[in-house]
């Protein structure tokens, strides 16, 4: 708006000048000396005659009007700038308010995080103090030494001995003379070292598969290796996810296996079906894909040593374990040799156990149980006994059934067993290591087992 006012004022000045030019006149005449003079004359619209020759009053009036005009323009400019400044101030204040709110929120969050971390630090400090106190207490306690003789190197503090208590000395002598076989019946209870499964330890992780092909598979060590090329420390692994499984990975030992550094990759002559393979006496035993054919693959010569159909055995999903995976034929090894765990149409889905000749793969003897194969998650052999696992997904399940081939009798048991990673697709026994090997949802684990006196009762 102030631009319009300024324009109006300038227009007025221009108009006044135009009117003044209309009333002005320029005269030229010679003075007395003959020189030419120019005279500029403007007629006054008010005075008929000049009262004085000075132009100062008129100039003062013009200056006064110009001063008033400048003051008016300045006020107009100041007003417009004030409005703009006010709006800018309002916008700036709103932005500052938002920024302040954001900073306040971040500060509060940081304060909460700080309080949480302080609590954690306090808890860790408390636990550290407790452990320090416990360690100090243990350091202050004297170590108690045990001795098999009551006359040599007796403990520093033995008040009963020092007081000459004869009955106490008799008791000590009797305790030291108790045979170890009576104290620990599960150790050395017979010449073969075999016994019934008493307990299974917690799973120990050795490796986790790093691709989808390792969701389930089979990994083993040979309990009775032949030759010098491969030993009982060599680890064998097959990832069984895929349509054409042929790769057999060999690792020098458990350390290289844990690191994922195979020393060799063997290519099998026939595709592998599922997770029922076994390694025994220098050979890999497995079921050929989509068939009941068993194959013995010699690891040293890397050749197919023998093959034979397992009579009447179901295959490729006819009689699998409860988790599926075409686990119709499960090969197993224990102290008594090579076994096949499967079912037939005649058995109507019940588990059949057959002991196989490790060279020719011929069936030496078979047992038919009353355990439905598709109701158990997995099975393995220990000392000629079949054990079944109740669930492959329950974190705390049981080994729920045992069948003894020596007595042709089976019964229910309840040995705790853990599926730590919730999808156990393979369980096999290694009698040299006295461990169970398992493949649990990408994780390759082992379990320590404890054997005890055999119980021949049946149900």
Number of C-alpha atoms within 10 A of each C-alpha: 10 16 11 9 14 16 11 12 16 13 12 12 12 12 12 12 11 12 11 14 11 11 12 13 12 9 9 10 11 10 9 7 6 8 8 11 10 10 10 9 11 12 14 12 7 6 8 8 8 9 7 6 6 9 8 9 9 10 11 11 11 12 12 12 12 14 12 12 15 14 12 15 17 12 12 17 14 13 14 13 12 12 11 12 12 12 12 12 12 12 12 12 12 12 12 12 12 12 12 12 12 12 12 12 12 12 12 12 12 12 12 12 12 12 12 12 12 12 12 12 12 12 12 12 12 12 12 12 12 12 12 12 12 12 11 11 10 11 10 9 8 9 9 9 9 10 12 13 11 15 8 8 11 15 14 10 10 9 10 12 17 10 9 10 11 11 11 12 14 11 10 15 14 9 11 13 9 10 9 11 12 10 9 11 13 20 17 15 17 12 6 9 14 22 21 20 21 16 17 20 15 16 20 15 16 14 17 18 17 11 9 11 15 20 20 26 26 24 25 24 26 25 22 15 18 16 9 8 10 18 18 19 16 19 22 24 20 22 24 23 18 14 10 12 20 19 17 20 20 23 23 18 18 16 14 15 20 15 12 15 14 18 13 12 14 12 14 17 14 16 19 28 29 30 28 26 26 25 27 23 18 23 24 22 24 25 30 20 19 14 15 20 17 23 24 24 22 17 21 13 10 14 14 16 15 15 19 15 15 21 11 13 22 22 24 18 14 17 25 25 26 18 18 16 17 21 29 30 31 27 27 26 25 22 18 14 16 22 27 24 25 27 27 19 12 9 16 12 21 20 24 21 25 21 23 19 14 17 13 13 21 17 17 10 12 15 15 17 20 13 18 17 25 20 17 20 24 27 24 25 29 25 21 23 22 21 22 23 25 20 24 27 19 16 15 13 17 20 24 18 19 25 24 23 20 10 11 12 17 21 14 14 15 15 15 16 23 22 22 20 16 15 21 28 28 27 26 28 26 24 21 13 14 17 17 22 23 26 28 25 22 22 23 26 20 23 21 15 17 16 20 18 16 14 9 12 9 13 6
